[in-house]
């Protein structure tokens, strides 16, 4: 998980610099064990971040102990996400996880796309056949390799297993750098995107709303249970 977290950190920082994303990444360290280094010391942090600020917020074991079932459950994921959401300073707030790679198009949208203050934004999660990525690849190379190894698609209402040939046909990375959306392409995608029901599939990995909507909603339900 340390390796996957560092892949996420460095790829997000690299793509943020490439596409001009001005924002912040809040990493919530919940109930850290006292016999190990904290995340600030344990992780390799990107030096080149462009306009991306990174903050680590630590929730102490003493505060964790005030929750029901705290002796049985060491980490409350959704409550930890509320800690970050409440302190976020950006217009659009994304609740996400640390073992992901954001696509080029997604980071471009976060940097430039129009934001509907009444919308909940979700993405399809693509699961890989790879257990890990080789060392020494930059974000674009990592994404190109991942596009050839998609084994499962978590889309609206269905989870699909894909054969290698089909996944490469759908998601295979084109040669050369991605230069952004063509004129009218993003607008057409957004026009087709709205649905009248909630997209629950793999929702813990990416849920975005404006900060005002998160605050109005009250964040995630703070249940002292394993994440649902």
C-alpha positions, 0 to 999 in steps of 0.5 A: 500500500505504501508503494501504491500511495506513492504512485498516486501522489507522484502521478497526481502531482505530475499531471497537475503540473502538466494540466495546470491544476490549482488545488490541494490534496488532503491526506488524512492519517487516522489513528496512526500506530505509535511504533511506526513513522507517520506518513510525513516521514514514511512516504516519498513526496513529490518535489515538483507539484505545480499548483498542487498543495499537499496537506497531511491531517492526523487524527490521534489515537485518543480521538479515535478511542472516543468512537464506538467499536474503536477497539475492534476497528482501527480505521473509520474510512468515511469519517476520515474522509469527512475530516478532509472534506470539512477542511477542504478549501477548493470549489470542487471537493473530491473524496477518493482513495490512495491506491488509484491513478487518475486519468489525464482526461480526469485531471484536465477536467478537474483543472478546467472543466465546468462545474455544476454546483447541483451535480454529484460527479462520479467516474467508472473505476477500471480495475487492472490485471496488474498487481503492481507497476514497474519502477521508473515510469512517469505518469503518462507511461503508467497510464499507457501500461494500465490501459492495456491491462484493464480486467474489470469495469465498474460502471453504472449498475453493472460490473463487467469482466473484460477479455484482454482483446476487448479491454485493449480495443476499448481503452488501449492508449493511443501512441503519442501524448494526449493533447486534451479534448477536441472542440466540443468533445467535453461538452458532448460527454457532459451532456450525455452524462447525467442520470436520474439515479445514484451511481453507487458502484465503487463510489468510495473511490471518487465522489465529487461535489462542490464544497457547499453541497458537501457541507449542506449534505453533512458529508458521509454518515458517521457510522462506527462500522466498517466502510459501506 
